[in-house]
């Protein structure tokens, strides 16, 4: 079994910063890609940022470019999302996603962590 566990969400004022973490554990042979998605109330889940594990190639949503940074610690099977200059419209549940090679290659999701940007 593979698990993704997110942490780091919470309440922050506009203009503030937060760092999210996502650790993958379980029967993992390798990880191809890890990333973050978010879902605001009444909206569809959307991509925030992804990173390839081997080459470190990144992809960001236009709405977060220049404000958010995705990074990884391969030794810990962990991906981070450093969020800065937060806006109320960044309020959402943030989900970790990983494409993991075990017996097969499967897309896994974490349970999500809530980020609320409000004064």
N, C-alpha and C positions, 0 to 999 in steps of 0.2 A: 504494500500500500504506500501511496505517496501523499504527503500532506503539505499544504502551503499555509503558513501562519503569518498573518500581517500584524503589525503593531505600529504605534506612533500617532494614531489619529487623535482628534480632540477639538476643543474650541480655541479659536485664535482670532485676534482682531484683524480687520483689514490692514494690509501692508505688512503683516507679520509673516513668520516662517514656521514650517513644520518639516520634520523628516519622517517618512514612512519606511518601514523595513518589512521585508518578506523573506522568510526562511523556508526552504524546501527540505523535506526530510523523508526518509523511507528507502524503498528499494530503487535507488536511482543509479543507472549506469552513466548517463550523461544528460546534460541540459542543453538544448539548442537555443532557446530564446526565453527571456523573462521580461515581464513588463507590467504596466499598470493601466487599468481602465477605471472609469468612474461612471456612476449613475446618479443623477440628480432626481429629486422627486418629480414624477410625471414625465420623465424623459427616458430615452433609450440609453443603454450603456454605450459609452464611447471610449475610444482609445485615448490615452494620455501620453504614454511613452513606452517604447520597447527597446530592448538591447539584445543583440546576439551575444552569446556567452563566450564564444571562442574569439571572435574578432572585435567585439565591443562596438559594433555598428549600431547607431542609435536612430530612432525615429520618434518625432514629437508631433503632437497635435499643434496646429498653428496657434491655438488660443493659449498655449503654455510656453511656447518658445521664448527663450530669454529669461523666463521666470523659474522654470522647473529644470532639474538636472537628475537624470537617472544614472546610477552607477552600480557596480557589482563587486562582490567578494567571492571569487570562484571557490576558494578553499572552504568557505562556509555555506556554499549554495544559497547565497543571499543577494537580494537586489534591494536597492534603496531608491527612494524618490525624495530629493531635497526640493521643497516647495518654498518659493519666496515671493514677495510682493503679492501676497494672497488677496483675492477679491471675493466679495460675497458670491459671485457666480461660480466660484470654485467649490462651493459647498456641495458635497455629494458623499456617497459611499464609494470608497476607493477599493478596488479589487485587484489582487495580484493574480497574474496569469503566467503559466510556464508550460513550455513544450518540452516534455521530459521523455527520455528514452529509458524504458525499463524492459519488460518482456516485449512490449510494443511501444510505439511512439504515441503519446497521448497528451492532449491539452488539459491541464488542470487549472482549477480556480480556487482561490482562497475564499473565506467566508465574508471578507470585507471589513473595512474599518471606516468609521464615520469621521469626516472632516467638516467642521462647521466654521465658516468665516462670518463673524458678526461682531458688531460693537455693542 
